[in-house]
Structure formats: structure tokens, C-alpha cells
């Protein structure tokens, strides 16, 4: 009997770990359209995830509060930039809305040559992600997975 209970607990832990890994992968892909970008769960129970931005000009941190997003208002649309009538780049825009903070950013101070840039911090209730991908359906599936596997979102007041 003890062995059966222990085995059941081990299987449950393995299933929970697999679900956690799948959720982190879905969050990473939904936010970046990149399978290799690491995302950390700062508060998994409240769906708070952190993404370190290692940009060409400025490193910083984005914190996403996915339970503050109204998933019924999320819009995913292809976007193309044209030059002389031809598409020169294709991407995907994901519009996220919430009544409370859905993204917080923190950028440390830095210096380029003689120019000093101050540290910055802010909070946003409307965010447009510009994703460099043609995998529109996969991004949409990632957002659906997030809200069907733990995150609840927050409906607008009207």
C-alpha cells in the first residue's frame, strides 16, 4: 500500500513538472515567438513571468502579469512593412489589454560614449508585442494554452 501511494505521488509530481515546463514554453513562445528564449516564473500561482531583454542597445527586464490580461480582448494579426509595393518584412502583432498592469519594465542606467542614459521603470496596461514570425497559428495556440492551463486572466469591468 505504501509503495502504491509513493508511486502515485511520484507520478503526480512528474505530471505537474511536465505541465509546468509546457506552460513556460507556451509563455516564452507567446511573448517572443522563439522557442529558445528563457522565461522565468516569478509567481507561478498568479501567472507572473519574467523575461530578460538582452537587446543590442539596452539590457533590461520585462515582467508580465498574465492574470491581469483580458484574454477576450487579445488580438493577433499579421503585419507587413512594404517598400515600393513589396513586402520587405513580415511579423505578427499581438495586442494585450488589461485594467491593471500587464507589463512592467526595468532598465538599468548605462553609458554610450559621453552620453549617459538614466535607469527607467514603467508599467503598462496596453501592450503590443511585435513578433518576428510567420507562425501565426502557433502563437495563437500558445496564448490559448496559457489560459487553459493555469492562468485565468481578468475580464474588463464592462
NORTA-V408809 format. One record per run of one state. SS is the DSSP state (A for helix, B for strand, O for the rest). FROM is the first residue (numbers start at 1). TO is the last residue. Records with the same first field share a line. If there is no record, write none. Layout:
SS->FROM-TO / FROM-TO
This chain:
O->1-1 / 33-39 / 47-47 / 55-58 / 69-70 / 74-74 / 84-85 / 98-102 / 108-109 / 113-114 / 118-119 / 125-125 / 132-135 / 149-158
A->2-32 / 44-46 / 66-68 / 71-73 / 136-148
B->40-43 / 48-54 / 59-65 / 75-83 / 86-97 / 103-107 / 110-112 / 115-117 / 120-124 / 126-131
